[in-house]
Amino acid sequence: MSKLTSDKRVLEYELNLSFSNIFCFSTTRLGGTSSGNYSSFNCNEFCGDNIDDVLENRKILSKLLPQNPELFVFPHQTHDTEVALINRDFISKNYDEQRTILEGVDALITDLPKICLCVSTADCIPILLFDEKKNVVAAIHAGWRGTVNRIVRKCISEMEELFNSNPEDIHACIGPGISKYSFEVGNEVYNKFCEGGFDLEEISMMNSSTGKWHIDLPRANEIELIQSGVNREHLEVSDICTYNNNDMFFSARRQGIASGRIVSGIMLLDNGRY
C-alpha cells in the first residue's frame, strides 16, 4: 500500500519497493511555501499561485526524490485526451517550444531516465504507469471528461505503438482523487458515461436523499486499466478521497478552482535507485 513519508509531504507508492529503477509519488498540501488556498506545497504554475512560491516548492520536491530530476515536465492540462511523448527531441527544445508542445496535454510518456513526468490534480484522478519490460513510464490526468473519452486506453495504446509495450507488463498506481460518495454529478455527466458504454451499475449510485447521481472515478479508471489488458495484480489504488481529506490533499470542490494542486509524478532512475 502507498504510505506517507515521515514529514507527510509525499505519498510514496508500494511499487517503488518492487523496482529499483523507478520512483513514483503524489504530493500532499504540507511543507511548502505557498499561502492561502495554495497552502502550502503547491507545485502547479497554472492555478493562479505566486510563481516564486511554485518554483521554490519544486526545489523542495526535487530534494525529496531519490535522484534530482534533470527536468520536471508539467503539461497544461485541459481535460482532454492528448498524449505527449517526452523524448530527446523535446528535451533539446527551448522553454517556449516545450510549453507549446505541452499545451492541452493530459498524459505524458517517456523512456528517458531522470525526467519526472507530472500531472496535477485536485479531485481528478492521477494515474501512473510503468512498463517493467520496456522501461517506459507514463503519467495520466483523468477527470470525468478524460475518463469518459478513454484517456487511459489511449495512453496505453500509445505505449504499445511507440515502445511495443505489452499491457500485461504494465503496472499502474491510481492516486488520491474524489471518491464516489463525494463526487455528485448532474444528469448530463451521468448521461455521458451512459453514452460512453460504461457499466453504470458498477461505477455509479443514486443518492436517494438528494436525487443526484454519484460517479466512482477511481473505479471507472481501474476498470479501464483492466480492460486495456493490465493485470489486476499490477494495480495499486490509494483509496484516498481528496474531498474528505482536504486537510492533507487539495480539493477543488472544497476550496474552489483558485487553489493548489496535488502533483503525481513518476521517474525512471539512472542506474537504479541508489
C-alpha positions, 0 to 999 in steps of 0.5 A: 500500500502507498504510505506517507513519508515521515514529514507527510509531504509525499505519498510514496507508492508500494511499487517503488519497493518492487523496482529499483529503477523507478520512483513514483509519488503524489504530493500532499498540501504540507511543507511548502511555501505557498499561502492561502488556498495554495497552502502550502506545497503547491507545485502547479504554475497554472492555478493562479499561485505566486510563481516564486512560491511554485518554483521554490516548492519544486526545489523542495520536491526535487530534494525529496526524490531519490535522484534530482530530476534533470527536468520536471515536465508539467503539461497544461492540462485541459481535460482532454485526451492528448498524449505527449511523448517526452523524448530527446527531441523535446528535451533539446527544445527551448522553454517556449517550444516545450510549453507549446508542445505541452499545451492541452496535454493530459498524459505524458510518456517517456523512456528517458531516465531522470525526467519526472513526468507530472500531472496535477490534480485536485479531485481528478484522478492521477494515474501512473504507469510503468512498463517493467519490460520496456522501461517506459513510464507514463503519467495520466490526468483523468477527470470525468471528461478524460475518463469518459473519452478513454484517456487511459486506453489511449495512453496505453495504446500509445505505449504499445505503438511507440515502445511495443509495450505489452499491457500485461507488463504494465503496472499502474498506481491510481492516486488520491482523487474524489471518491464516489460518495463525494463526487455528485454529478448532474444528469448530463455527466451521468448521461455521458458515461451512459453514452460512453458504454460504461457499466453504470451499475458498477461505477455509479449510485443514486443518492436517494436523499438528494436525487443526484447521481454519484460517479466512482472515478477511481473505479471507472479508471481501474476498470479501464486499466483492466480492460486495456489488458493490465493485470489486476495484480499490477494495480495499486489504488490509494483509496484516498478521497481528496474531498474528505481529506482536504486537510492533507490533499487539495480539493477543488470542490472544497476550496474552489478552482483558485487553489493548489494542486496535488502533483503525481509524478513518476521517474525512471532512475539512472542506474537504479535507485541508489 
